[in-house]
Amino acid sequence: MFTKLRNKFLILNMSMTSTVMITAFAVIYIISYNNVNSEITKKLNLQAGMQTVIEGTELPDDTENSKPKTLNRRFSPDDTYSFSIYVDGNGEILEIDSPFNMPEETYNKAADIAWNNKKNSSTITLEGKQWEYAIAQMKKQVIQRNGQSYTVAENKYQIMFLDVTMYKKTLFQLLITLLSVGLIMLFAIFIISLYFANRAIKPIAEAWERQKQFVADASHELKTPLSIINANYDVLLTNQEETIQSQLKWLDYIKIGTDRMTKLINDLLSLAKMEDVRFPIQKVTFNMSDAINDVILSMEPVVAEKDIKLTHLIEPDIIVKSDQEKIKLVVTILFDNAVKYTDEKGQIDISLIRSKRHVTFTIKNSGKGIAKQDLPKIFDRFYRVDPSRTQEISGYGLGLSIAKTIMDRLGGEIYATSVENKYTTFTFILELI
């Protein structure tokens, strides 16, 4: 299931990223292609086929009474990689204007191909190079003595050839570069997408596993009190003639089972409520020092019962803005946990200290401590550090999970440190107002 979900993430990310990349590369190539073709067209059509004739007596001459003279000036692009062939209306070559030393057959072939396809500007190959051509009818611009001018079309055509080998090679190299870069980027995108898809799916898989474990643990915890209730109910049925007074032992067992179920269900509801972001947190300004002292006073009888030495250092008048009841609940959970796991005649130390921006609460108890490998798991639901003591110590392993959830909602931090067979310390930190 998770593999399919990861693959969907991977395909979606690859599709979107590849589409954007291919579109960007296509735009780059199309713009470059159009620019190159525009440059070629501009060079081919730059005043191609134009001849200027100037008539008038003001032209310089050696004699005063000279006849009007004509000055012919041929325009050709300032590009050494071009040549022109002039033909008549039947395509017969009249003149070749070329800086290249190519065989006459080559020029004849070029003129023949171009003239037979004179309606379509195209690319041909001559002498191992690519040439693009344009055909223009020769025109004569006559400038008269009075300054007026007119244009006369001649029965003569200019076929201009431009060497476009480098242009085509540049476009081809650009295409190869874009394809190579595209393939490399696609591979890199695939690796990156796979990495992030795995990272994205990991919390979902963990949440799914935690949910499965939660259902299994909750079912296991409910099974014990239900078994107690069913067993004692069967005993009551077999002794229907007995009085209630004589059956009180079995009824007490049933009550114990229902109380355990009630506590478990209430803890689960509290945990669910704390994890629900829609459930509001009532943050008010209160004296945290007084709140901690209230919890300590309420727990003193339990501490005295186990003959535990209790020391506390509570800095007075620490004012915070938070949910007072939730803070007291966290302290109660940590205190109760410390009492449970402190041996008789052990010691519990409590402190509340203020710094510039934070207030720190710590509770340290002597005892077996927590193994290093168990520390990251102690805030998990239903997790208990010492399974061998499950029967000795009441609880379902939900208290620390509730405390962690509350601190997360309040924007605080909670963690534990421990040295085996010596002590365990729980600490939470809250911001001051």
C-alpha positions in Angstrom: 0.0 0.0 0.0 2.7 2.5 1.0 4.8 1.5 -2.0 2.0 2.3 -4.3 1.4 5.6 -2.5 5.2 6.4 -2.8 5.1 5.6 -6.5 2.1 7.9 -7.0 4.0 10.8 -5.2 7.1 9.9 -7.4 5.2 9.9 -10.7 3.3 13.1 -9.8 6.5 15.0 -8.9 8.4 13.6 -11.9 5.5 14.5 -14.2 5.2 18.1 -12.9 9.0 18.8 -12.8 9.6 17.1 -16.2 6.8 19.1 -17.8 8.2 22.4 -16.5 11.8 21.5 -17.5 10.8 20.3 -21.0 8.7 23.4 -21.6 11.6 25.6 -20.5 14.1 23.8 -22.7 11.6 23.9 -25.7 11.1 27.6 -25.3 14.9 28.2 -25.2 15.4 26.2 -28.3 12.5 27.7 -30.2 13.6 31.3 -29.3 17.2 30.4 -30.4 15.9 28.8 -33.6 13.8 31.8 -34.5 16.6 34.2 -33.8 19.0 32.3 -36.0 16.5 32.1 -38.8 15.7 35.8 -38.5 19.4 36.6 -38.7 19.8 34.4 -41.8 16.7 36.0 -43.5 17.9 39.5 -42.6 21.3 38.8 -44.2 19.8 37.3 -47.3 17.3 40.0 -47.9 19.5 43.0 -47.1 18.9 45.1 -50.2 19.3 42.1 -52.4 18.7 42.7 -56.1 18.9 46.5 -55.9 21.0 48.6 -58.3 21.2 52.4 -58.2 21.6 54.5 -61.3 22.3 58.3 -61.0 21.7 60.5 -64.1 22.7 64.2 -64.3 25.3 66.7 -65.7 26.5 67.5 -62.2 28.5 64.2 -62.0 32.2 64.7 -61.9 33.9 64.5 -65.4 37.0 65.6 -67.2 35.2 67.7 -69.7 32.5 70.3 -69.3 30.3 69.2 -72.1 30.2 65.5 -71.4 27.1 63.5 -71.8 25.0 62.4 -68.9 26.7 59.4 -67.2 25.3 56.5 -65.3 26.9 55.2 -61.9 26.1 51.6 -61.1 26.5 50.4 -57.4 25.8 46.8 -56.5 24.6 46.2 -52.9 25.7 42.9 -51.3 25.8 41.9 -47.6 29.1 42.5 -45.7 29.4 38.8 -45.1 32.4 36.9 -46.5 30.4 33.6 -46.3 28.0 34.4 -49.1 28.0 34.5 -52.9 25.6 35.6 -55.6 24.6 34.2 -59.0 22.8 36.4 -61.5 20.5 34.7 -64.0 18.1 35.9 -66.7 14.4 35.1 -66.8 15.0 31.6 -68.1 17.4 30.7 -65.3 20.6 31.0 -67.4 23.6 32.2 -65.6 24.7 35.8 -66.5 27.2 36.5 -63.8 28.8 34.9 -60.7 29.9 37.1 -57.9 31.7 34.8 -55.4 34.8 35.0 -53.1 35.0 31.2 -53.1 37.1 29.1 -55.4 34.5 26.5 -56.3 34.1 24.6 -59.6 31.8 26.0 -62.2 29.7 22.8 -62.0 29.0 23.6 -58.4 27.7 27.1 -59.2 25.6 25.6 -62.1 24.2 23.0 -59.7 23.4 25.7 -57.1 21.7 28.0 -59.7 19.7 25.1 -61.1 18.4 23.9 -57.7 17.6 27.4 -56.6 15.8 28.4 -59.8 13.7 25.2 -59.9 12.6 25.9 -56.4 12.5 29.7 -56.6 9.2 29.9 -54.7 10.6 28.2 -51.7 13.7 29.4 -49.8 15.5 26.3 -48.8 18.8 24.9 -47.7 21.1 23.0 -50.0 24.5 21.3 -49.6 27.5 22.4 -51.7 31.1 21.4 -51.1 30.3 19.8 -47.8 28.6 23.0 -46.5 25.1 24.0 -46.0 23.8 27.0 -47.9 20.5 28.9 -47.7 19.4 31.0 -50.6 17.0 33.7 -51.6 15.9 34.9 -55.0 15.2 38.5 -55.8 14.4 40.2 -59.1 16.9 42.9 -59.9 15.5 46.5 -59.7 17.0 49.7 -60.9 16.5 52.8 -58.9 17.0 55.8 -61.2 17.8 59.2 -59.7 17.2 62.0 -62.2 18.9 65.3 -62.5 16.0 67.1 -60.9 16.2 64.8 -57.8 13.2 62.7 -58.6 13.6 58.9 -58.7 11.8 55.9 -60.0 12.3 52.1 -59.9 12.5 49.9 -62.9 12.2 46.1 -62.7 14.7 44.2 -64.9 14.5 40.8 -66.5 17.4 39.7 -64.3 17.5 37.8 -61.0 19.9 37.6 -58.1 20.3 34.3 -56.3 22.1 35.0 -53.0 23.6 32.1 -51.1 24.6 32.3 -47.5 26.8 29.8 -45.7 24.6 28.6 -42.8 26.8 25.7 -41.7 27.8 27.3 -38.4 24.2 28.4 -37.7 22.9 24.9 -38.2 25.8 23.4 -36.2 25.1 25.8 -33.4 21.5 24.9 -33.3 22.3 21.2 -33.4 24.8 21.6 -30.6 22.2 23.5 -28.6 19.7 20.7 -29.2 22.3 18.1 -28.1 23.2 20.1 -25.0 19.6 20.6 -24.0 18.8 16.9 -24.5 22.0 15.9 -22.5 21.2 18.3 -19.7 17.6 17.2 -19.8 18.5 13.6 -19.4 20.9 14.3 -16.6 18.4 16.5 -14.8 15.6 13.9 -15.2 17.9 11.3 -13.6 18.8 13.8 -10.8 15.1 14.7 -10.4 14.2 11.0 -10.2 16.8 10.4 -7.4 15.7 13.6 -5.5 12.0 12.8 -6.0 12.5 9.2 -4.8 14.3 10.5 -1.7 11.6 13.0 -0.9 8.8 10.6 -1.8 10.3 8.1 0.8 10.6 10.9 3.3 7.0 12.0 2.6 5.7 8.5 3.0 7.7 7.7 6.1 5.6 9.7 8.6 2.4 8.2 7.0 3.8 4.7 7.4 4.9 5.4 10.9 1.5 6.9 11.8 -0.2 3.8 10.3 2.0 1.5 12.3 1.4 3.5 15.4 -2.4 3.3 14.8 -2.2 -0.5 14.4 -0.1 -0.8 17.5 -2.5 1.5 19.3 -5.5 -0.6 18.4 -3.6 -3.8 19.4 -2.5 -2.3 22.7 -5.9 -0.8 23.5 -7.5 -4.2 22.8 -5.0 -5.9 25.0 -5.5 -3.5 27.8 -9.3 -3.8 27.6 -9.1 -7.5 27.4 -7.9 -7.9 31.0 -10.7 -6.0 32.8 -13.3 -7.6 30.5 -11.9 -11.0 31.4 -12.2 -10.1 35.1 -15.8 -8.9 34.6 -16.8 -12.0 32.6 -15.1 -14.4 35.0 -16.8 -12.9 38.1 -20.1 -12.7 36.3 -19.9 -16.4 35.6 -19.1 -17.1 39.3 -22.2 -15.0 40.4 -24.4 -17.0 38.0 -23.3 -20.3 39.5 -24.3 -19.0 43.0 -27.6 -17.4 42.3 -29.1 -18.6 45.6 -26.4 -16.7 47.7 -27.0 -13.3 49.1 -25.4 -10.1 47.8 -23.5 -9.9 51.1 -21.9 -13.2 50.5 -21.1 -12.3 46.8 -19.5 -8.9 47.6 -16.0 -10.3 46.8 -17.0 -11.1 43.2 -18.8 -7.8 42.9 -15.7 -6.0 44.1 -13.7 -7.7 41.4 -16.2 -6.6 38.8 -16.0 -3.1 40.1 -12.2 -3.2 39.9 -12.5 -4.3 36.2 -15.0 -1.5 35.4 -12.9 1.1 37.1 -9.9 0.0 35.1 -11.9 0.2 31.9 -13.3 3.6 32.9 -9.8 5.0 33.6 -8.4 3.6 30.3 -11.3 5.1 28.3 -11.0 8.4 30.0 -7.3 8.5 29.3 -7.9 7.7 25.7 -10.5 10.4 25.4 -8.2 12.9 27.0 -5.4 12.0 24.7 -7.6 12.2 21.6 -8.9 15.6 22.8 -5.4 16.9 23.3 -4.3 15.8 19.9 -7.3 17.5 18.2 -6.1 20.9 17.0 -9.7 22.1 17.0 -9.8 21.7 20.8 -9.0 25.1 22.2 -6.2 25.7 24.7 -7.3 28.2 27.3 -4.1 30.3 27.9 -4.4 32.7 30.8 -1.9 34.4 33.0 -1.4 32.6 36.3 1.2 32.0 39.1 2.9 28.8 38.1 4.8 28.6 41.4 1.5 28.4 43.3 0.1 25.8 40.9 3.2 23.5 41.4 2.9 23.9 45.2 -0.7 22.8 45.0 0.2 19.6 43.2 3.0 18.9 45.6 0.6 19.3 48.6 -1.9 16.9 47.0 0.7 14.2 46.4 2.4 14.4 49.9 0.2 11.6 51.4 1.2 9.2 48.6 4.9 10.1 49.1 4.6 9.6 52.8 2.9 6.2 52.3 6.1 4.9 50.5 8.4 6.6 52.9 9.9 8.7 50.1 12.1 11.7 50.9 10.7 14.7 49.0 12.7 17.9 48.4 11.5 20.8 46.3 12.9 24.1 45.3 10.2 26.3 43.8 11.1 29.8 42.8 8.3 32.0 44.0 6.0 34.2 41.9 6.8 32.8 38.4 4.1 34.2 36.1 3.3 32.5 32.8 0.6 32.6 30.2 -0.6 29.1 29.5 -3.4 26.7 30.4 -3.2 26.3 34.2 -5.2 23.1 34.4 -3.1 21.4 31.7 0.1 22.4 33.4 -1.1 21.0 36.7 -2.1 17.8 34.9 1.4 17.4 33.4 3.0 18.0 36.8 0.6 15.5 38.3 1.4 12.9 35.7 5.2 13.3 36.1 4.9 13.3 39.9 2.7 10.2 39.9 5.1 8.5 37.5 8.1 9.4 39.8 6.3 8.0 42.9 5.4 4.7 41.1 9.0 4.1 40.0 10.8 5.2 43.2 11.6 2.4 45.6 10.6 2.7 49.2 12.7 5.1 51.2 13.9 6.6 47.9 14.1 10.3 47.0 12.2 12.7 44.7 13.6 16.2 44.0 11.4 18.9 42.3 12.6 22.3 41.1 11.0 25.2 39.2 13.5 27.8 37.9 13.1 30.9 35.9 15.5 32.2 33.3 15.4 35.2 31.1 12.9 33.8 28.6 11.9 30.4 29.9 10.7 28.6 33.0 12.1 25.1 33.6 10.4 22.4 35.7 12.3 19.2 36.7 11.4 16.2 38.7 14.1 13.6 39.6 13.5 10.3 41.3 15.9 7.6 42.5 15.3 4.0 41.3 16.0 1.6 38.5 16.2 4.3 35.9 15.5 3.9 32.2 17.7 2.1 29.7 19.3 4.2 27.0 17.5 2.4 24.2 14.1 2.9 26.0 14.4 6.7 26.4 13.2 7.6 22.9 10.0 5.5 23.4 8.8 6.5 26.8 6.4 9.0 25.4 4.7 6.5 23.1 1.2 5.3 23.9 1.0 2.2 26.1 4.8 2.0 26.4 6.1 0.9 29.8 9.8 0.7 30.5 9.7 -2.4 32.7 7.3 -5.0 31.4 8.1 -7.3 34.4 6.6 -4.7 36.7 3.3 -4.4 34.8 1.4 -6.3 37.4 3.0 -4.4 40.2 2.4 -0.9 38.9 -1.1 0.2 37.9 -1.5 2.3 34.7 -1.6 1.8 31.0 1.4 3.7 29.7 -0.7 6.7 28.6 0.3 9.3 31.2 3.6 10.3 29.6 2.0 10.3 26.1 -0.7 12.7 27.4 2.0 14.9 29.0 3.9 15.1 25.8 0.8 15.9 23.8 -0.1 18.7 26.2 3.3 20.2 26.0 3.3 20.1 22.3 0.0 21.9 22.2 1.2 24.5 24.7 4.4 25.2 22.6 6.7 23.7 25.3 9.3 21.0 25.3 9.5 17.9 27.4 12.2 15.3 27.6 13.8 12.7 30.0 17.3 11.7 31.0 18.3 8.7 33.1 21.1 6.7 34.5 20.3 3.1 35.1 20.0 1.9 38.7 20.5 5.5 39.9 17.9 8.1 38.8 15.5 9.4 36.2 14.8 13.1 35.5 11.9 14.5 33.6 12.1 18.1 32.4 9.7 20.5 30.6 10.3 24.0 29.5 7.8 26.8 28.8 8.2 30.3 27.5 7.6 33.2 29.9 5.2 35.9 29.0 
